[in-house]
C-alpha cells in the first residue's frame, strides 16, 4: 500500500471520476477515429480515388499514431494527463480544421494521417492506457473496461452524427464540427479534473486506505503474486524488450489490430457491397459500437475473475463468429449484418480493457507508459497493414471475403500469443475467503 495513503476513508473514490473523464475522452477520440469509415465513401465520391488509395490515408494515420505512442507514453509518465491531453486536444482540433480544407492526397497525409494521428495518440487509447491502470488493482479490468467503453459510445453517437452532417452539408463541415467537440469539451475537462495517479491526491489504488485496514475491513478480492521475482522488478523499456513476453505481446497486438482495424475500416463499405444502404450500414456500425461498449465492460470485469487469457480467447472467438456472418451476408440481407454488428462488437470490445490490463499484469512499473506504447507499435503496424491490405484486395477481387477470412485467422493467432505471454502466471485476482488468509496475498502494483 502506498505510504502516502490517506488515513481517512473517502466517501467517493476519485478514481471513478478519472474513469468518467476517460470515457468522454475516448468517445470523442475514437468517434473521430472510426468515423473515417463514413468519410471514406464521401472522399472517394468527391475525389474519385480507389479504395486502396483512400485506405492509405487511414493506414498512414495508424502507423503515425503507433509510432507517436512511445512519446505519448513517456509524456504521460512524466507530466500526466492534466497537461498531455489538453495539448493533444488543441493539436487534434487544428489538424481536423486543416483536413477540412484538403484538396490533394498529400493534404490528407499531412493534416489527417500525420497531425491528427499525433493528436489522437495524445488523448486516446495509448495515452489512457499509461495512467488508468494506476488507479485500480483489484478492479483494473472492470475500471479500464468502463473507460474504454467510451470508444463504443463514440461509435454509436458521434459516427452517425458526423454521417448526417456529411449527408446534409459536407464532409468538410463534419470535420469542423468534430474539431469543435475536441477543443471545447476534451481540453477544458482534462485541464480541470484529470490526474495521473491516486498518489497525487494522497490516495491509494481502488480507494483503499490505512483507516480501512485498521478497522479490519478486508476487500473481497486482492492481487496474488505468483512470480514474486518477476513482479518485484523495476521494469524499464530495455529490460522488458529483453524478454520473450514483450515480443509475444507485440506480435499479439499486431495480429489483433490487423483483424479489428481492417474489419472496422471496411465494414460499412462491405455492408454497402452486400446490398444495404449507407444509412443502414452506418446504423449497424453504431450498433456495433454500443455492443462494443458492453463487451468492454463485460470482458474487463470477467477478466478480473477468470483470467486475461481465458477471456481474451472468448472475446476473439465471438468476434470471429461475427466476421463469419459478414462474409456470408449478401443480397440486401439484414439479419446477418445485424448479427455481425452484435457479435463482432461484443467480441471486439474485449480488446480495449484486456490489452492494457495484460501488459500491466506483466510489466507494471514506473516506465509502464513507455513499455506499453512500444508494444502498441505492433498494434499500429498490424492495423495499418490490415486497413490497406483489405482495400487493396477489394480493388483486385471486387470482394471482401478474402480479407475478412484473413482477419479470423489473425484473431486465432493473437489469442495463442497472449496465452504464450502468460499474464496469469505472474499475478491474478483472487477471492479472499477469510481475513486470516490474506497474508499470502500481496500486491506490488501500488509502488507505481
N, C-alpha and C positions, 0 to 999 in steps of 0.2 A: 504494500500500500504506500502511495506517495506520502512522504513525511510531512508535506505541507498541507495535507488534507484538513479540511475544516473540522473543528471539534463539535460542530452542531449539524444536525441532520437538516438539510434544506427541504423546504416544503415541496419544491419542484426542481428537478434536476435540469440544469441549463443545457445539458447535452441534447435534450429533446428540442430546444429552441434551435440549436445548431442543425439538427436533422431537418426541422421545418424549413429553415433558410436554404439548406442544401436541396430540398425538394423543389423549391421555387427556382433556384439557380439552374438545376439540371433540366427542369421542364422547359425553360426558355432556351438554354443552350442546345439541347437536343431536339427541341421543336424546330429550331433553325437548321440543325444538322440534317435531320431526316426529312425536312420539307424540301430538300433538293430533289426528292423523288417526284414532287409535283412541279417544281421549277424545271425539272429535266425535260418534260414533254413541251412545256411552253418555250424553252430556249431552243429546242430542236425545231419547233414550228416557226420561230422568229428568224433563226439564222440558217436553217436547212442543213445543219451538221448531222453526221451519222451518230448512231448510239455510242459507238466506240469513242469517237472524238469527244462527244459531250460527257461521256462517263469519265474521260481522262481528267476533267475539271475536278470531279469528286475524288478520283484516285490520288491525284497530287495533293489535294486537301488532306486526305487521310495520312499520307506519308509525312507531310509537313507537320501535321498535328502530332503524330507519334514521335517525330524527331524532337519537336519542341517540348515533349513531355519530360525529358531529362532536366531541362532548365526549369520547367514548371515545378517538378518535384523538389529541386534544390531551392527555388524561391519560397515554396511553401514551408520547407524545413527551416528556412532562415527567418522569413518575415511573417508567414501565416496568412490566412485568408482575408483578414481585415484590410490588407493593403494589396495583395496579389489580385483578388477577384475584382475589386473596383477598377484597377488599372486595366485588367483584361476586358472589362465591360466597355470602357472608353475605346479601347483599340478595336474591339469587335464591332461596335456601332459605327466607327469611322470606316471600317472595311466594308460593311454592308452598304453604306452610303456610296462608296466608290463602286461596289459591284452593281448598284442600280444604274450607274452611268456607263457600264461596259458596252463597247461597240465591236470589239475584236476578241478573238480567243485568248490572246495574251493578256487582255484586260482582266478576264475571268481568272486566269492563272495567278496574276499578281494580286488582285483585290480579294478574291474569294479563296483560291487554293492556298495562297501564302498568308496574307494578313488576317483573314477571317479564321484560318486554322489556328493561328497563334492565339487569337482572342478566345476561341472556344477551348483551347487547351488550358488557358489560364483560369477559366470559370467552369470547366466541365469535369469529365469523369476522372482524368488523371489528377487534377487539382484536388478534388474532393477525396479521392482515394488516399491521398497523402496525409489528410488530417482527420477525417471522420473516424477511422479506427482508434484514434487516440482517446475518444470519448467513451468507448464501451469495450468491455472484455467479454463478460458472460453473454451479453445480448448483442454482440458485434454483428452477427449475420442478420438479425432482425432489424437492428437500427440502420445499418447500411442499406438493407433492402428497402426500408421505408423511404429513405432519402433518394435512393436510385429509382424508386417507383415514379418519381417526378419525370423521368425520361418518358415513360409511357403516357403520363398525363399530358406532356407537351405534344406527343404524337397524336393524342386524341383531340386536344383542343386547338393547339397552335397550328398544326399542319392543315386541318380543314379550314381554319380562318384564313390562312395565307392562300389556300387554294381558291376560296371565294373572292379574295381581293384580286388574285390573278385573273379570275374569270370576268369580274365586273369592271376591273380597272386595267391593271397590267402587272407583269412580274416585277417591273421596276418599282412600282408603288408598293408592292408587297415587301420588297427588301427594305424600303424606307420605314415602313411600319414595324418591321422586325428590329431595325436599328433603334427606334424609339423605345420599344419594350426593354431592350437591353440597357440603354442609357438611363432611363428614368425609373426603372424598378430594381434591377440587379445591383447597379453601382451604389445607390444610397443605402439599400437594405443591408449590404455587407459591410459598408463603411461604418454603420452604426452598431450592428449586432454580432458580426462574425468574430470568433475567437479560435485560436489554434489548438488549444488543449485545455482540459479541466484545471491543470496546474496554474494557468493564467488567472483563474478565478478562485484559487485556493480550494479546489475540489479534487475529487478522485474519480476514476472511471466508474461508470454505472451509477454514480451518485452515492457511492459508499462513503462512510465517514468513520473516524475513530470512535465517535459517540455511539454509533450503531454497535460496534464491536464490544464496547464497554458494557452495553446493555445486554449483550449476548444475542443480538439479532443476527441470525445466520441466513444468508441468501439460499434460495432453493438450488441454485446451480453455481458452479465455480469452475475455474480452469485447472485441469490436471495436466501437469507437465510430465510427459512420457520420456522425453530425452532431455535431461537436465543440462547436459554439457552443451548441446546444440542451442537450447533456449537461453542459456546464460551468456552466450557470446555477444559481444558488441559488434553487430554486423555492419560492415561498410560495403560499398559497392564492389570493391575489388575482392573482398573476401567472399561475397555472395557469388560473383562471377566465376570463382574457382570451384564451385560446387555443381554437381550434375543436376540438382534440384532446380537451380536457376535456369538451366537450359531446357529442362523438361517443361517448366512453366512458360518460358519464352516461346517454345515450339507449340505448346498447347494454345497459347494466346493467338499465335499465327493462324492455327487451324480453325479455332472457334470464330475468330474475326473474319476469316475468309468466308466461312459459311454464313454468318449473320449479316455482315455488311453487304455482301453480294445479293443476298436474298432481299434485304430491306431496300437496297438501292433500286432494284429492278422489279419489286413486287407489284407496284402499281402498273408499270408497263406490261408485265406478264399477265396481269388480270385483264387489262385492256386487250391484249392479244387474244385472250381467251373469250372475248365477246362482251365483256362488261363495259359500261360507260366509264369515263374518267371520274365522274362524280361518285358512282357506286364503288369504284375501286378505291377512291380516296376515303370513302366512308368505312370500307373494310380495313383500310390502313389505320384509321383511327381506332377501330375496334381492336385491331392487333395491338395498338399502343396501350389501351386500357387493360387488355388481357395481360400485356407485359408488366404493367404496374402490379397487378395481382400476383403474377408469377414472381416478381422481385421480392415482395413481402413474404409470400408463402415459402419460397425456396430458401430465402435468407433465414427465416425462422426455423425451418426444418433442418437446415444445415447445422444450426447450433445444437440440435438434439441428436440427429442421426449421423452427422459427419459430412464433411465437404465432398469427399469422393463419391459417396453414395448418391447424394442429392444432385451433384453435377451430372452424373450419368443419367439420372431420372429426367432432369431438365433437357439434356441433349436428345434423349430418346423421344420425348414428347414433341420437341421442335422438329426432329427428323420426320415424324409422322405427319406433322403439319405441312412440311415441304412436299411430301409424297402426295398430299391432297392437291396442292397447287400444280404438280406435274400432271396429274390425271384430270384436272379441270379443263373445260373447253365448251365451245358452242353455247356460250352465254349461261352455262350452269352456275347457279348462285350458291347452292349448298356446299359444294367442295371449296370454293374460295372463302366462304364463311368459316368452314372448318379449318382451313389454312390459317385464317386470321386468329381464331381462338387458340388452336393447338400450338402454332408457331409462336404466337405472342406469349402464351404461358411458359413454354419451354425456353424461349429466348430470354425471358425475364430472369431466368436463373443465373445468367452470366454476370450481370451488373453487381449483385451483392457477393457472389462467390469469388470472382477474380481478385478483388482486393482482400477479401477475408482469407482465402487460401494463401495469398502471398504474405499477409501479415502473420498468419499462423506459423509460417516457415521463417520469415526474415524480419520479424518485428524488431524495431530498434530506432535509434535516433536518426539514422540515414534511410529509413524506410521509404520516404517520398522519392528519393533518387533511385533506389533499388526498384521500386515498383514502376517508375517511369521508364527505366531501361528495359524491364521486362515488357512493358507496354509497347516498345518499339516493334516487337514481334507481332503484336496485335495490329499495329498500324500498317506494317508491311503486308500482313495477311488480308486486312480489309481493303487495302489499295489494290492488291492483285485480284481479289475476288470481284470487286466492282468493275474493274477494267476488263478482266477476262470474260465475265458474264456478258458485258456489252459487245465484246469482240465476237464471241461465239454466237450471240444472237444475230449479229450482222452477217456472219458467214453461213449459218444454218437456218435462219429465219425462225428460230425456236429456242425456248429457254430450258428445255428438258435436260440437255446435257449438263449445263452449268448448275442447275438445281440438284441433279444427281451427284455432282461433284461436292456440293455443299453437304449432302447427307454423309458421304464418306469422310469428309473433313471433320464433321462433328464426332464421328466414331473415334477418329484418331485423337482428337483433343481430349475426350473423356479418358482414353487409355493413358495419355501422358500425365493427366492430373493424378491418376492412381499411382503412376510411377514416381511422381514428385512426393507423394505421401505426406500431406499436411497432418493427417490423423495419427501419424507415427511420432509426431513431435509434441503436440498439445491437442486437447479436446475438452469440450464442455461436459461435465458430469453432474448428475443429480446428487445432492447431499442428503442422505437419509437421516443421519443423526449428527448433532453438533460435535460429538467426540471423534467423528470420522474425518473432520475437516483438516486434521493435522497433516494428512498426506496430500492435500490438495493445495497447490501453490500457484502463484502467477508471477511471472517476471515482466509482463507487458507494461505494468504501471510505471516502470522506470523510464518509459518514453516521455 
